[in-house]
């Protein structure tokens, strides 16, 4: 462990974890992000009782609370001595224990209900999405170009802004240590969370968040992706500037969006604010945000596919160099 706790903080954390229901809560939150309602269903306890247990765990720094609209989700803490203590305790827990096994079975039922809700929403909007997908270069070609653009060096952390269904997290999740997706739409977060759970990507998560005001500290991520997001925004330059703020030194920002087109119905029916972007527009936004543009690539539709829209990729990097701390050896 590297995070040290004072005597009182450690004592409070151990007391918080050292109770049957709260230990079960910790074990469940190691599997998934859950609401109070989820936990009452799984643990078969009243909402006030569960809320009290959660309050103590949050105060002890073992778990974290975050909001999505009117819902509040809970997860294991990610940083600090409390987070390390929670993980250390759970590492000692036998997952075959009957109490834990029963809770995990009930958790599976909660996940199935989530998946059913996500699929219902997808079915209701599938025709609209298919119509848009058929307008541009095939997803397979775009995803191959995205992977190629970021293949120069590996990265440990990924932030996907406007994550939608969470496809970028699913694509890169197996290759990173931490992935986070932000979206304003609660319906999209429902789909993304279901996709990540089905893929078994426990180290990836999604949150509700405003792209103009990210709830993220400076210098937090190695790679940030804006995939088919800018055309929905009034101020793309502002979004890119905010994305650049959370890049670590030497980090990279990848933007994927439509090239200029004349499909006016996308503005009228699907709330597209911009009908694509010229190469220099996004490049200038990146440079104005202090980044160094290093790539622009255009993916044109196949010959004979009249009316389809080209897709562009822009890649920029943070100009700062990540300097390793100097180690001094004492003779």
C-alpha atoms as a printed R data frame, in Angstrom:
    type eleno elety resid chain resno       x       y       z
1   ATOM     1    CA   UNK     A     1   0.000   0.000   0.000
2   ATOM     2    CA   UNK     A     2   1.144   3.506  -0.775
3   ATOM     3    CA   UNK     A     3  -1.784   5.515   0.644
4   ATOM     4    CA   UNK     A     4  -1.303   6.081   4.365
5   ATOM     5    CA   UNK     A     5  -4.205   6.717   6.730
6   ATOM     6    CA   UNK     A     6  -4.053   8.410  10.089
7   ATOM     7    CA   UNK     A     7  -5.075   6.438  13.159
8   ATOM     8    CA   UNK     A     8  -8.609   7.861  13.326
9   ATOM     9    CA   UNK     A     9  -9.199   7.471   9.577
10  ATOM    10    CA   UNK     A    10  -7.950   3.876   9.589
11  ATOM    11    CA   UNK     A    11 -10.007   3.055  12.650
12  ATOM    12    CA   UNK     A    12 -13.132   4.520  11.001
13  ATOM    13    CA   UNK     A    13 -12.466   2.637   7.759
14  ATOM    14    CA   UNK     A    14 -11.991  -0.680   9.557
15  ATOM    15    CA   UNK     A    15 -15.167  -0.123  11.592
16  ATOM    16    CA   UNK     A    16 -17.072   0.716   8.404
17  ATOM    17    CA   UNK     A    17 -15.887  -2.423   6.628
18  ATOM    18    CA   UNK     A    18 -16.138  -4.642   9.704
19  ATOM    19    CA   UNK     A    19 -19.884  -5.143   9.592
20  ATOM    20    CA   UNK     A    20 -21.707  -7.904   7.716
21  ATOM    21    CA   UNK     A    21 -23.940  -5.854   5.442
22  ATOM    22    CA   UNK     A    22 -21.280  -3.274   4.663
23  ATOM    23    CA   UNK     A    23 -18.757  -5.971   3.751
24  ATOM    24    CA   UNK     A    24 -21.361  -7.468   1.419
25  ATOM    25    CA   UNK     A    25 -21.879  -4.017  -0.112
26  ATOM    26    CA   UNK     A    26 -18.141  -3.698  -0.743
27  ATOM    27    CA   UNK     A    27 -18.081  -7.106  -2.421
28  ATOM    28    CA   UNK     A    28 -21.013  -6.160  -4.657
29  ATOM    29    CA   UNK     A    29 -19.517  -2.796  -5.640
30  ATOM    30    CA   UNK     A    30 -16.344  -4.622  -6.674
31  ATOM    31    CA   UNK     A    31 -18.523  -6.281  -9.312
32  ATOM    32    CA   UNK     A    32 -20.595  -3.336 -10.558
33  ATOM    33    CA   UNK     A    33 -21.726   0.236  -9.944
34  ATOM    34    CA   UNK     A    34 -25.067   0.049  -8.159
35  ATOM    35    CA   UNK     A    35 -27.897   2.274  -6.947
36  ATOM    36    CA   UNK     A    36 -29.592   2.174  -3.549
37  ATOM    37    CA   UNK     A    37 -32.529   0.454  -5.223
38  ATOM    38    CA   UNK     A    38 -30.221  -2.209  -6.704
39  ATOM    39    CA   UNK     A    39 -28.726  -2.897  -3.287
40  ATOM    40    CA   UNK     A    40 -32.084  -3.100  -1.529
41  ATOM    41    CA   UNK     A    41 -33.196  -5.704  -4.091
42  ATOM    42    CA   UNK     A    42 -30.017  -7.749  -3.688
43  ATOM    43    CA   UNK     A    43 -29.583  -7.525   0.074
44  ATOM    44    CA   UNK     A    44 -33.313  -7.667   0.914
45  ATOM    45    CA   UNK     A    45 -33.076  -4.731   3.318
46  ATOM    46    CA   UNK     A    46 -34.972  -1.461   3.566
47  ATOM    47    CA   UNK     A    47 -33.843   1.642   1.695
48  ATOM    48    CA   UNK     A    48 -33.155   3.691   4.882
49  ATOM    49    CA   UNK     A    49 -30.970   0.889   6.246
50  ATOM    50    CA   UNK     A    50 -29.004   0.550   3.001
51  ATOM    51    CA   UNK     A    51 -28.628   4.322   2.735
52  ATOM    52    CA   UNK     A    52 -27.184   4.430   6.246
53  ATOM    53    CA   UNK     A    53 -24.630   1.736   5.432
54  ATOM    54    CA   UNK     A    54 -23.634   3.547   2.242
55  ATOM    55    CA   UNK     A    55 -23.222   6.857   4.094
56  ATOM    56    CA   UNK     A    56 -20.769   5.264   6.530
57  ATOM    57    CA   UNK     A    57 -18.778   3.638   3.744
58  ATOM    58    CA   UNK     A    58 -18.577   6.927   1.812
59  ATOM    59    CA   UNK     A    59 -17.476   8.840   4.916
60  ATOM    60    CA   UNK     A    60 -14.759   6.239   5.521
61  ATOM    61    CA   UNK     A    61 -13.417   6.724   1.999
62  ATOM    62    CA   UNK     A    62 -14.095   3.117   0.979
63  ATOM    63    CA   UNK     A    63 -16.699   3.903  -1.689
64  ATOM    64    CA   UNK     A    64 -17.769   6.899  -3.790
65  ATOM    65    CA   UNK     A    65 -21.160   8.327  -4.729
66  ATOM    66    CA   UNK     A    66 -21.966   9.996  -8.053
67  ATOM    67    CA   UNK     A    67 -25.178  11.243  -9.634
68  ATOM    68    CA   UNK     A    68 -26.816  10.596 -13.003
69  ATOM    69    CA   UNK     A    69 -29.880  12.788 -13.252
70  ATOM    70    CA   UNK     A    70 -32.121  11.864 -10.323
71  ATOM    71    CA   UNK     A    71 -30.243   8.611  -9.699
72  ATOM    72    CA   UNK     A    72 -27.267   8.132  -7.397
73  ATOM    73    CA   UNK     A    73 -24.746   5.379  -8.123
74  ATOM    74    CA   UNK     A    74 -22.092   3.960  -5.821
75  ATOM    75    CA   UNK     A    75 -18.736   2.383  -6.651
76  ATOM    76    CA   UNK     A    76 -15.542   1.382  -4.866
77  ATOM    77    CA   UNK     A    77 -13.263   4.346  -4.233
78  ATOM    78    CA   UNK     A    78 -10.598   4.707  -6.905
79  ATOM    79    CA   UNK     A    79  -7.938   6.699  -5.067
80  ATOM    80    CA   UNK     A    80  -6.463   7.104  -1.608
81  ATOM    81    CA   UNK     A    81  -5.799   4.939   1.399
82  ATOM    82    CA   UNK     A    82  -9.466   3.983   1.749
83  ATOM    83    CA   UNK     A    83  -9.526   2.655  -1.810
84  ATOM    84    CA   UNK     A    84  -6.409   0.576  -1.207
85  ATOM    85    CA   UNK     A    85  -7.803  -0.780   2.054
86  ATOM    86    CA   UNK     A    86 -11.073  -1.804   0.388
87  ATOM    87    CA   UNK     A    87  -9.237  -3.653  -2.378
88  ATOM    88    CA   UNK     A    88  -6.897  -5.322   0.114
89  ATOM    89    CA   UNK     A    89  -9.830  -6.588   2.178
90  ATOM    90    CA   UNK     A    90 -11.697  -7.869  -0.872
91  ATOM    91    CA   UNK     A    91  -8.585  -9.674  -2.113
92  ATOM    92    CA   UNK     A    92  -8.838 -11.837   1.013
93  ATOM    93    CA   UNK     A    93 -12.511 -12.633   0.462
94  ATOM    94    CA   UNK     A    94 -13.475 -16.103  -0.759
95  ATOM    95    CA   UNK     A    95 -15.958 -15.531  -3.584
96  ATOM    96    CA   UNK     A    96 -17.235 -19.092  -3.212
97  ATOM    97    CA   UNK     A    97 -18.540 -18.264   0.277
98  ATOM    98    CA   UNK     A    98 -22.315 -18.988   0.357
99  ATOM    99    CA   UNK     A    99 -23.244 -15.438   1.425
100 ATOM   100    CA   UNK     A   100 -21.194 -13.837  -1.350
101 ATOM   101    CA   UNK     A   101 -22.328 -16.409  -3.931
102 ATOM   102    CA   UNK     A   102 -25.985 -15.705  -3.137
103 ATOM   103    CA   UNK     A   103 -25.458 -11.962  -3.458
104 ATOM   104    CA   UNK     A   104 -23.749 -12.446  -6.811
105 ATOM   105    CA   UNK     A   105 -26.696 -14.505  -8.063
106 ATOM   106    CA   UNK     A   106 -29.064 -11.681  -7.132
107 ATOM   107    CA   UNK     A   107 -26.696  -9.195  -8.759
108 ATOM   108    CA   UNK     A   108 -26.951 -11.239 -11.959
109 ATOM   109    CA   UNK     A   109 -30.733 -10.742 -11.862
110 ATOM   110    CA   UNK     A   110 -30.281  -6.966 -11.498
111 ATOM   111    CA   UNK     A   111 -27.927  -6.975 -14.473
112 ATOM   112    CA   UNK     A   112 -30.414  -8.963 -16.531
113 ATOM   113    CA   UNK     A   113 -33.090  -6.355 -15.812
114 ATOM   114    CA   UNK     A   114 -30.687  -3.589 -16.892
115 ATOM   115    CA   UNK     A   115 -29.857  -5.458 -20.079
116 ATOM   116    CA   UNK     A   116 -33.547  -5.906 -20.891
117 ATOM   117    CA   UNK     A   117 -34.184  -2.170 -20.444
118 ATOM   118    CA   UNK     A   118 -31.177  -1.318 -22.634
119 ATOM   119    CA   UNK     A   119 -32.292  -3.676 -25.387
120 ATOM   120    CA   UNK     A   120 -35.818  -2.272 -25.301
121 ATOM   121    CA   UNK     A   121 -34.452   1.233 -25.833
122 ATOM   122    CA   UNK     A   122 -32.172  -0.001 -28.614
123 ATOM   123    CA   UNK     A   123 -35.042  -1.723 -30.428
124 ATOM   124    CA   UNK     A   124 -37.159   1.428 -30.189
125 ATOM   125    CA   UNK     A   125 -34.426   3.502 -31.906
126 ATOM   126    CA   UNK     A   126 -32.741   0.907 -34.118
127 ATOM   127    CA   UNK     A   127 -34.344   2.173 -37.332
128 ATOM   128    CA   UNK     A   128 -33.087   5.725 -36.713
129 ATOM   129    CA   UNK     A   129 -29.547   4.548 -35.948
130 ATOM   130    CA   UNK     A   130 -29.427   2.226 -38.949
131 ATOM   131    CA   UNK     A   131 -30.496   5.099 -41.187
132 ATOM   132    CA   UNK     A   132 -27.576   7.236 -40.001
133 ATOM   133    CA   UNK     A   133 -25.055   4.373 -40.116
134 ATOM   134    CA   UNK     A   134 -26.000   3.688 -43.736
135 ATOM   135    CA   UNK     A   135 -25.118   7.279 -44.625
136 ATOM   136    CA   UNK     A   136 -21.392   7.105 -43.927
137 ATOM   137    CA   UNK     A   137 -18.314   4.960 -44.313
138 ATOM   138    CA   UNK     A   138 -18.697   1.495 -42.772
139 ATOM   139    CA   UNK     A   139 -18.115   1.323 -39.013
140 ATOM   140    CA   UNK     A   140 -15.489  -1.405 -39.531
141 ATOM   141    CA   UNK     A   141 -13.377   0.876 -41.713
142 ATOM   142    CA   UNK     A   142 -13.705   3.786 -39.265
143 ATOM   143    CA   UNK     A   143 -12.774   1.646 -36.260
144 ATOM   144    CA   UNK     A   144  -9.768   0.194 -38.088
145 ATOM   145    CA   UNK     A   145  -8.584   3.746 -38.834
146 ATOM   146    CA   UNK     A   146  -9.103   4.772 -35.195
147 ATOM   147    CA   UNK     A   147  -7.020   1.842 -33.969
148 ATOM   148    CA   UNK     A   148  -4.316   2.606 -36.522
149 ATOM   149    CA   UNK     A   149  -4.182   6.283 -35.492
150 ATOM   150    CA   UNK     A   150  -3.535   5.335 -31.848
151 ATOM   151    CA   UNK     A   151  -1.259   2.361 -32.554
152 ATOM   152    CA   UNK     A   152   1.990   4.344 -32.340
153 ATOM   153    CA   UNK     A   153   2.319   3.735 -28.615
154 ATOM   154    CA   UNK     A   154   0.286   1.952 -25.926
155 ATOM   155    CA   UNK     A   155  -1.719   3.923 -23.385
156 ATOM   156    CA   UNK     A   156  -3.009   3.101 -19.934
157 ATOM   157    CA   UNK     A   157  -6.049   5.369 -19.544
158 ATOM   158    CA   UNK     A   158  -8.841   6.380 -21.934
159 ATOM   159    CA   UNK     A   159 -11.562   9.032 -21.693
160 ATOM   160    CA   UNK     A   160 -14.397   8.742 -24.225
161 ATOM   161    CA   UNK     A   161 -16.409  11.967 -24.434
162 ATOM   162    CA   UNK     A   162 -19.973  11.598 -25.676
163 ATOM   163    CA   UNK     A   163 -19.562   7.863 -25.234
164 ATOM   164    CA   UNK     A   164 -23.017   7.002 -26.577
165 ATOM   165    CA   UNK     A   165 -23.344   3.211 -26.540
166 ATOM   166    CA   UNK     A   166 -19.808   2.832 -25.148
167 ATOM   167    CA   UNK     A   167 -18.342   1.301 -28.299
168 ATOM   168    CA   UNK     A   168 -14.967   3.066 -27.983
169 ATOM   169    CA   UNK     A   169 -14.587   1.758 -24.428
170 ATOM   170    CA   UNK     A   170 -15.461  -1.734 -25.609
171 ATOM   171    CA   UNK     A   171 -12.945  -1.440 -28.467
172 ATOM   172    CA   UNK     A   172 -10.003  -0.273 -26.358
173 ATOM   173    CA   UNK     A   173 -11.046  -1.582 -22.935
174 ATOM   174    CA   UNK     A   174  -9.072  -4.844 -23.151
175 ATOM   175    CA   UNK     A   175  -5.878  -2.836 -23.742
176 ATOM   176    CA   UNK     A   176  -6.104  -0.153 -21.031
177 ATOM   177    CA   UNK     A   177  -5.987  -0.128 -17.240
178 ATOM   178    CA   UNK     A   178  -8.752   2.449 -16.848
179 ATOM   179    CA   UNK     A   179 -11.511   3.659 -19.141
180 ATOM   180    CA   UNK     A   180 -14.187   6.290 -18.522
181 ATOM   181    CA   UNK     A   181 -17.053   7.394 -20.765
182 ATOM   182    CA   UNK     A   182 -19.089  10.577 -20.305
183 ATOM   183    CA   UNK     A   183 -22.460  11.393 -21.818
184 ATOM   184    CA   UNK     A   184 -25.356  13.697 -20.953
185 ATOM   185    CA   UNK     A   185 -27.988  11.196 -22.081
186 ATOM   186    CA   UNK     A   186 -29.207   8.819 -19.388
187 ATOM   187    CA   UNK     A   187 -30.567   6.522 -22.095
188 ATOM   188    CA   UNK     A   188 -27.155   6.294 -23.731
189 ATOM   189    CA   UNK     A   189 -25.526   5.594 -20.386
190 ATOM   190    CA   UNK     A   190 -27.980   2.739 -19.908
191 ATOM   191    CA   UNK     A   191 -26.839   1.210 -23.197
192 ATOM   192    CA   UNK     A   192 -23.162   1.830 -22.516
193 ATOM   193    CA   UNK     A   193 -23.278   0.326 -19.033
194 ATOM   194    CA   UNK     A   194 -24.991  -2.771 -20.417
195 ATOM   195    CA   UNK     A   195 -22.356  -3.109 -23.162
196 ATOM   196    CA   UNK     A   196 -19.469  -2.860 -20.685
197 ATOM   197    CA   UNK     A   197 -21.021  -5.368 -18.301
198 ATOM   198    CA   UNK     A   198 -21.587  -7.867 -21.108
199 ATOM   199    CA   UNK     A   199 -17.969  -7.406 -22.197
200 ATOM   200    CA   UNK     A   200 -16.702  -7.985 -18.637
201 ATOM   201    CA   UNK     A   201 -14.826  -4.669 -18.574
202 ATOM   202    CA   UNK     A   202 -14.952  -3.922 -14.838
203 ATOM   203    CA   UNK     A   203 -12.156  -1.365 -15.115
204 ATOM   204    CA   UNK     A   204 -14.251   0.739 -17.509
205 ATOM   205    CA   UNK     A   205 -17.189   2.857 -16.366
206 ATOM   206    CA   UNK     A   206 -19.540   5.579 -17.571
207 ATOM   207    CA   UNK     A   207 -20.828   8.787 -15.985
208 ATOM   208    CA   UNK     A   208 -23.176  11.601 -16.788
209 ATOM   209    CA   UNK     A   209 -21.141  14.688 -17.588
210 ATOM   210    CA   UNK     A   210 -21.046  17.965 -19.511
211 ATOM   211    CA   UNK     A   211 -18.398  18.095 -22.248
212 ATOM   212    CA   UNK     A   212 -17.986  21.833 -21.685
213 ATOM   213    CA   UNK     A   213 -17.332  21.380 -17.966
214 ATOM   214    CA   UNK     A   214 -15.744  17.997 -17.359
215 ATOM   215    CA   UNK     A   215 -15.876  16.711 -13.760
216 ATOM   216    CA   UNK     A   216 -12.261  15.618 -14.145
217 ATOM   217    CA   UNK     A   217  -8.976  17.017 -12.855
218 ATOM   218    CA   UNK     A   218  -6.243  18.350 -15.108
219 ATOM   219    CA   UNK     A   219  -3.705  15.884 -16.533
220 ATOM   220    CA   UNK     A   220  -5.851  12.787 -15.923
221 ATOM   221    CA   UNK     A   221  -5.868  10.712 -19.145
222 ATOM   222    CA   UNK     A   222  -3.398   9.422 -21.722
223 ATOM   223    CA   UNK     A   223  -5.934   9.448 -24.560
224 ATOM   224    CA   UNK     A   224  -9.201  11.349 -25.041
225 ATOM   225    CA   UNK     A   225 -11.608  10.471 -27.873
226 ATOM   226    CA   UNK     A   226 -14.437  12.557 -29.339
227 ATOM   227    CA   UNK     A   227 -16.138  10.093 -31.681
228 ATOM   228    CA   UNK     A   228 -19.045  11.491 -33.730
229 ATOM   229    CA   UNK     A   229 -19.767  14.119 -31.087
230 ATOM   230    CA   UNK     A   230 -18.714  17.555 -32.348
231 ATOM   231    CA   UNK     A   231 -21.542  17.831 -34.887
232 ATOM   232    CA   UNK     A   232 -24.035  17.893 -31.991
233 ATOM   233    CA   UNK     A   233 -22.319  20.840 -30.272
234 ATOM   234    CA   UNK     A   234 -22.722  24.593 -30.629
235 ATOM   235    CA   UNK     A   235 -19.083  25.254 -29.750
236 ATOM   236    CA   UNK     A   236 -16.725  22.498 -30.873
237 ATOM   237    CA   UNK     A   237 -13.649  24.560 -30.100
238 ATOM   238    CA   UNK     A   238 -14.687  24.917 -26.478
239 ATOM   239    CA   UNK     A   239 -15.200  21.155 -26.178
240 ATOM   240    CA   UNK     A   240 -11.760  20.466 -27.622
241 ATOM   241    CA   UNK     A   241 -10.164  22.963 -25.250
242 ATOM   242    CA   UNK     A   242 -11.805  21.224 -22.280
243 ATOM   243    CA   UNK     A   243 -10.699  17.825 -23.600
244 ATOM   244    CA   UNK     A   244  -7.123  19.116 -23.913
245 ATOM   245    CA   UNK     A   245  -7.197  20.244 -20.281
246 ATOM   246    CA   UNK     A   246  -7.540  16.693 -18.962
247 ATOM   247    CA   UNK     A   247  -4.778  15.225 -21.149
248 ATOM   248    CA   UNK     A   248  -1.617  14.138 -19.410
249 ATOM   249    CA   UNK     A   249   1.722  15.490 -20.677
250 ATOM   250    CA   UNK     A   250   2.354  13.818 -24.019
251 ATOM   251    CA   UNK     A   251  -1.255  12.608 -24.151
252 ATOM   252    CA   UNK     A   252  -3.289  12.415 -27.359
253 ATOM   253    CA   UNK     A   253  -6.671  13.710 -28.473
254 ATOM   254    CA   UNK     A   254  -8.480  11.897 -31.289
255 ATOM   255    CA   UNK     A   255 -11.487  13.481 -32.991
256 ATOM   256    CA   UNK     A   256 -13.660  11.492 -35.399
257 ATOM   257    CA   UNK     A   257 -16.501  13.204 -37.240
258 ATOM   258    CA   UNK     A   258 -18.168  13.815 -40.581
259 ATOM   259    CA   UNK     A   259 -16.477  15.678 -43.396
260 ATOM   260    CA   UNK     A   260 -18.559  18.558 -44.818
261 ATOM   261    CA   UNK     A   261 -21.806  17.337 -46.399
262 ATOM   262    CA   UNK     A   262 -25.258  18.558 -47.435
263 ATOM   263    CA   UNK     A   263 -27.568  16.106 -45.658
264 ATOM   264    CA   UNK     A   264 -29.799  18.819 -44.245
265 ATOM   265    CA   UNK     A   265 -32.274  16.335 -42.760
266 ATOM   266    CA   UNK     A   266 -29.665  15.428 -40.107
267 ATOM   267    CA   UNK     A   267 -29.961  18.946 -38.748
268 ATOM   268    CA   UNK     A   268 -33.744  18.923 -38.877
269 ATOM   269    CA   UNK     A   269 -34.469  15.403 -37.622
270 ATOM   270    CA   UNK     A   270 -31.424  14.367 -35.566
271 ATOM   271    CA   UNK     A   271 -30.289  17.645 -33.938
272 ATOM   272    CA   UNK     A   272 -26.973  17.876 -35.804
273 ATOM   273    CA   UNK     A   273 -25.737  21.432 -35.239
274 ATOM   274    CA   UNK     A   274 -22.976  21.181 -37.846
275 ATOM   275    CA   UNK     A   275 -23.039  19.408 -41.200
276 ATOM   276    CA   UNK     A   276 -19.482  18.119 -40.959
277 ATOM   277    CA   UNK     A   277 -16.146  19.889 -40.574
278 ATOM   278    CA   UNK     A   278 -13.429  21.024 -42.929
279 ATOM   279    CA   UNK     A   279  -9.964  19.647 -42.043
280 ATOM   280    CA   UNK     A   280  -8.618  23.065 -41.064
281 ATOM   281    CA   UNK     A   281 -11.521  23.807 -38.702
282 ATOM   282    CA   UNK     A   282 -10.746  21.044 -36.210
283 ATOM   283    CA   UNK     A   283  -6.992  21.439 -36.712
284 ATOM   284    CA   UNK     A   284  -7.243  25.112 -35.745
285 ATOM   285    CA   UNK     A   285  -9.313  24.279 -32.661
286 ATOM   286    CA   UNK     A   286  -6.662  21.797 -31.571
287 ATOM   287    CA   UNK     A   287  -3.829  24.279 -32.088
288 ATOM   288    CA   UNK     A   288  -5.755  27.020 -30.263
289 ATOM   289    CA   UNK     A   289  -6.079  24.628 -27.309
290 ATOM   290    CA   UNK     A   290  -2.303  24.281 -27.069
291 ATOM   291    CA   UNK     A   291  -2.099  20.911 -28.788
292 ATOM   292    CA   UNK     A   292   0.113  19.881 -31.685
293 ATOM   293    CA   UNK     A   293  -1.935  18.486 -34.599
294 ATOM   294    CA   UNK     A   294  -0.115  15.457 -35.999
295 ATOM   295    CA   UNK     A   295  -2.637  13.736 -38.282
296 ATOM   296    CA   UNK     A   296  -5.659  14.300 -40.467
297 ATOM   297    CA   UNK     A   297  -7.105  11.402 -42.412
298 ATOM   298    CA   UNK     A   298 -10.190  11.304 -44.615
299 ATOM   299    CA   UNK     A   299 -12.133   8.088 -45.152
300 ATOM   300    CA   UNK     A   300 -14.066   8.381 -48.390
301 ATOM   301    CA   UNK     A   301 -17.102   6.266 -49.249
302 ATOM   302    CA   UNK     A   302 -16.570   3.395 -51.632
303 ATOM   303    CA   UNK     A   303 -16.936   4.158 -55.356
304 ATOM   304    CA   UNK     A   304 -20.539   3.958 -56.454
305 ATOM   305    CA   UNK     A   305 -21.968   4.804 -53.032
306 ATOM   306    CA   UNK     A   306 -23.425   8.153 -53.998
307 ATOM   307    CA   UNK     A   307 -24.855  10.252 -51.210
308 ATOM   308    CA   UNK     A   308 -22.702   8.724 -48.500
309 ATOM   309    CA   UNK     A   309 -20.699  10.968 -46.188
310 ATOM   310    CA   UNK     A   310 -16.921  10.879 -45.765
311 ATOM   311    CA   UNK     A   311 -15.524  10.571 -42.243
312 ATOM   312    CA   UNK     A   312 -12.448  12.438 -40.989
313 ATOM   313    CA   UNK     A   313  -9.985  11.691 -38.208
314 ATOM   314    CA   UNK     A   314  -7.843  14.296 -36.483
315 ATOM   315    CA   UNK     A   315  -5.090  13.442 -34.001
316 ATOM   316    CA   UNK     A   316  -3.209  15.916 -31.814
317 ATOM   317    CA   UNK     A   317  -0.818  15.512 -28.924
318 ATOM   318    CA   UNK     A   318  -0.065  17.451 -25.777
319 ATOM   319    CA   UNK     A   319   3.254  19.226 -26.293
320 ATOM   320    CA   UNK     A   320   4.461  18.738 -22.737
321 ATOM   321    CA   UNK     A   321   6.922  15.966 -21.978
322 ATOM   322    CA   UNK     A   322   6.251  13.593 -19.154
323 ATOM   323    CA   UNK     A   323   9.366  13.799 -17.011
324 ATOM   324    CA   UNK     A   324  10.135  10.882 -14.716
325 ATOM   325    CA   UNK     A   325  11.144  11.845 -11.176
326 ATOM   326    CA   UNK     A   326  14.881  11.890 -10.546
327 ATOM   327    CA   UNK     A   327  16.045   9.145  -8.237
328 ATOM   328    CA   UNK     A   328  19.076   9.839  -6.120
329 ATOM   329    CA   UNK     A   329  21.081   6.997  -4.714
330 ATOM   330    CA   UNK     A   330  22.650   7.514  -1.342
331 ATOM   331    CA   UNK     A   331  26.002   5.841  -0.903
